[in-house]
């Protein structure tokens, strides 16, 4: 059974190894989880998942494989020998709980009564001690107070005994195949770090202080250093308007996270493709522009350059003079982009469209060729790949 579960996890693209599966089996042999699906869920996730990005994939695999496992009748008849289950189950019960179950005629009677009432009941029931509903003392339903009850339909139970945490998918936003949230952007951008100490010496250097004090015959010799800052310098160019309008939110999140992570960051806007000028104020884009030549002359080659756009346009907007849909460009966009590529050491393109939409032709294929294949999807995994390239 657990081998099939392990294979389901692997099919969900969770990189769980055989060694981790053996760790799970060993943990079960040590009885770290027993007869409790929630405990088994946490134990299995602990053993099989080593990166929080895969939590959501694991939750989906767990739900797919153990769908309906909370059905006690199926669990008893299909998965666990009855005599062994009864012996282990009785060890977990207090004398009072045993008496309550026996007063209902035993476990089989409890299950049969449940099935019968499901067939008889035709409407929702609130409170009481017989019907399947909520808030009562019946052994069936949710939010009640019967110690050995069933929960039907609700997502949570007041006693917390039947909550299926894997269906909640609380880690959905960490999945590395979905588009970004601001928390995940910051985590991914931190891969692009190169620390340097600049400015006034205002932080205690503990290691140097200890060494200096020891050399000074035990007399305290404090050593101070400047604060460490991320010294990476970043240029970001955002495509705005037209087909990029549906991606405004994710671009705002990327911009906000980049401003927080990089002390040295400059940004500019363009529409569809880069030509002889870009701008910083979209309201005054026609009047207050910055020449692309000025950017090449002002910013040194060690700046890390990031273009953000869907690269979805007519191919002539890249390949031909006059291809811009907003003005007459004397030189083709491809010429200006190549100048930027020749000047800066590291350039990447982040695309908010799913990678499956890209293809190899049209404007997307042309842009990928110009950026030397360094086009990455605007997902957690894609952004981390871009940051790894930029940090080389």
Secondary structure, DSSP 8 states (H G I E B T S, - for coil): -HHHHHHHHHHTT----HHHHHHHHHHHHTTSS-S-HHHHHHHHHHHH--SGGGHHHHHHHHHHHSTTTT-HHHIIIIIS-HHHHHHHHHHT--HHHHHHHHHTT-HHHHHHHHHHHHHH--S--BSSSSSSEESSSSSBEES---TT-B--S-S--TTSSS--HHHH-TTGGG-TTSB--HHHHHHHHTTS--EEEEEEEEEE-HHHHHHHHHHTTT-----EEEEEEE--EEEEEEE-SGGGGGGHHHHHHHHHHHHHH-SEEEEEEESSS--SEEES-GGGTTTSEEEHHHHHHHS-TTSEEEEE----S-THHHHSTT--SSS--SS-HHHHHHHHHHH-SEEEEEE-S-GGGT-SSHHHHHHHHHTTT-EEESBHHHHHHHHHHHT-
